[in-house]
Amino acid sequence: MGDPSYWQPERFLLWIDGVGGYLICLKDTISLGHASGGPEVDVPILAAISHAHARICRDGEGYLLEPIQQVWVDGRQVQKGTWLRDGSRIQLGLSLHLKFRVPHPFSATARLEFLSSHRTEPRTDAVVLMAETCLLGRQSNCHIVCPQREKPVVFFRYQGALYCRTEGWLEVEGKTYQERTGPLSANSRLRADHLCLGIEAF
């Protein structure tokens, strides 16, 4: 068990200057639903969907999508749990379209990209389903692509708390660290070469 004095989030918002905003979900099972669904909805979306529309569950075999209301995967309506693969296209209701990605072959972390104009509330550009790590960098296999950052920045979990590491220096709330810092706190501001990040509790 982690130190209870550390911030141990189940989800948080990550703002990256010049790149965008991301909802990071750390639970193994997350619910997707309408933004008015309250705290029971892990991924609140402004779209014509139900308060509880679907669940995505992560285990050692991959990601299983469980429909609660109308759901299509790769153009086929599904009535029961369906395994997702990298590149799967998901439709919730009549108009919300998502793409499921697992960009890194050695990480179980996945990303939900919006193909339709809908977004989460608060508005973010994508949703990251974070397993143990979340990679930020210019490489296409990073979970969040940051074109100006040559060396990846890695968020990772340790005993429930959130840490960060990279090659070189990191600055957190004005204090400089070498290669690794943490545990991070809610509403932290981080800076590395060509990258400024803001963490916001959610």
N, C-alpha and C positions, 0 to 999 in steps of 0.2 A: 504493500500500500504506500502511496505517496504521502508526503508531509501535508496534512490538511491545511496548513498555513499558506501553501502555494495555491495559485490559481490553477484549477483543473477543469478546463472548459469542455463542454459537450459540443459547442459550436461557437464560432466567432466570425467577425467580419475582418477581412484583410484588404486594406486600401494601398495601392501601389501607384506612386506618382508617375504619370505618363503612360500607365498600362491599363489600370481599371480597378474595379472592386470585385471581391470574391467572397462568397459564403462558404466557410470551411466547416464541415460536419465531421465529428470524430466518432460518433456512435456507430456500432456495428449494424444497427437497424435504424433507418430514418424514414419518416413519413413525409409525403408530398401532398399538399392540399392548398385550398384557397387561403389568401392572406388574412382573411377574417376568422380563420379557424382557431386562433389563440395559441397558447404555448404548446398544445399537443402537436402542432404542425411544425416539424423540424425545418422544412423547406417551404415557406409561405410564398405563394406565387399569385400575382394579379392576373387571373385568367378565369374563364368560365368553366371551373372545375369544382368538385365537391370539397367540403372542409377536410374530409379524409378520403383521398382519392386512390392512393397507392402507397405501397411500402417497398423499399429496397433493402435487402438483407445481405450482409457480407459474411462469408465464412471461409474456411480453408480451400474450398473449391471454386470460389468466385462470388458473383453477385446474382442474387435471385430477386426478380421483380414480382411482387404479389399484388394483383389487382384487387381493388375494393369497389371501384366504379369502372366505367368503360375505359379500357386500355388496349392499345394496339402496339405490337412490337414488330418492326420490319414489315408493316402493312397488314399484319394478321392480328385479328382481335383475339386476345388471350383471356381465358376464364380461370386459369389457375397459375401457380407459381411458374415463372419462365426464366431460364438462365439468360443473362445478358452476355454479349461478347463485345469486344472492342469494335466500335463502329455501329452498334445496334441503334436503330432509330425508334424512338418511343413517342407515342401520341397519347395524351391524356385528354379525355373529352373530345370535342369536335374540332378544336383549333390549336391546342398547345402541343408544340413539337419540340422534342429534345434529341440530342445525340449523346450516346454513352461512349466514353473513351477511357481506355486504360493505356496511357501513352508510354509508360516505362515498363520494360519486360521483367524487371527485377523488383518492382514495387506493386503492392496490391491497391495502392491509391488510385481512385478513378475520378473522372470529371464529367459533369453534366453540362453540355453546351446548349444554349437556346437557339433553335432553328427558326422559330416564329418570333414575333416582336414582343412577346411576353417577357417579364422579368420578375425577380423576387421582390419582396417588400421587407426592408429597404432594397432599393434597386441595386443589383449586382450584375456582373457580366456572365458569370458562370458559377457553378456549385462544385466544390471539391469534396469528395468523400474520402477523407484522410484515414489511411490505415496507420502505419507507423511513421511514415515520412511524407513530406510534401516538398518537391523540388521546384525552385524558381531559377530560370536561366534562359539563355538564348537558344539552347538546343531544342529541337522539335519534340524530344521525348520527355521534356520537363512537364510537370503537371500544370504549371503556369509559365507561359513563355514571356520572358522579359528581354526584348531584343538588344538592349544596351549592356546586359550583364553577362560577361564571358564566363566567369567561374560561378557555378551554381551556389545558391543559398538554400540551405536545407532546414526546414522546420521538422522537428522530431519529438516524439513522446518518450518520456522516461518516468516511470512510476506515477503516471497520471498527469504529470506536469508537462509544460510545453517549453522546448529549448530551441535554439537556433545555432547553426554553424556554417562556416564558409572558409575558403582559403583567404588569408589576409585578415583584415580588420573589420570589426563590427562596432558601431556606436549605438548605444541604447540610452535614451534619456540623457544624452550629452557625455556619457562615460564610454571610453574606448576599451574594447576587448580584443584579444587575439584569437581568431579562429572559432571560438565557441562562447556562447553566453546562455544564461538561463539559471533557474527557471524564469520565464517571462511572466509579466503581469498583464492584467487587463488594461487596455488603453495605452499600451506601450508605443513608442515611436522609435524605429530602428533606421540606421543608415549604413550602407556599405558603398563601395565604389560604384558609381552610376546607378544607385538604387536607393530610394527612400520608401519606407514602409510604415504603415500605421495599423495597429491592432485595436479592434474595438469589441468589447464584450457584447454579446447578443443573447 
